[in-house]
Amino acid sequence: MSYFYKLANGVTYKHMATEKRYWTVTQFCAYYAWPTKAGMRFRFAKRKENGYDEAFLRDGKRIIIDVDRFWELLREKQNKKEE
């Protein structure tokens, strides 16, 4: 099964359900309204303290986000707050 995403810049992105989605900060923010680019860069800078270490990769200067893992970690953090 595949999904097609239309990004804000007009690019169509094909995602296979079995593939992991790795996006740059710009791609992530073009698709999702929240968090902003500055918010994502802050989460990257403080990833070890805030528990997002597993969601980010680095390729030179480029920040790469494991999209699905990012949302999983956010849900886990939310569940811990509710307990």
C-alpha positions, 0 to 999 in steps of 0.5 A: 500500500502506498500513500501520496503526500502533496507538500506545500511547495508542490512536490508530491511525495510517495510513501510506502506503508512499510518504509520509514519516512526520513524528512529534513526539517524543511520537508517536515514543516512543509507537511505539518503546521506544528512544530515550526522550523525553529521548534524542530531545531530546538528539539534537535539541539535539546534532543538528549535532554528532552527524549527525542534522541531516537527521532533525529539523525544528522547528515553533515549540516542537515537534520534528518527526522524519522517522522513516525518515531518523532510522533511516537516519542511525542505520544509517549511523553504525553502518556507519561505526563498523564500518569 
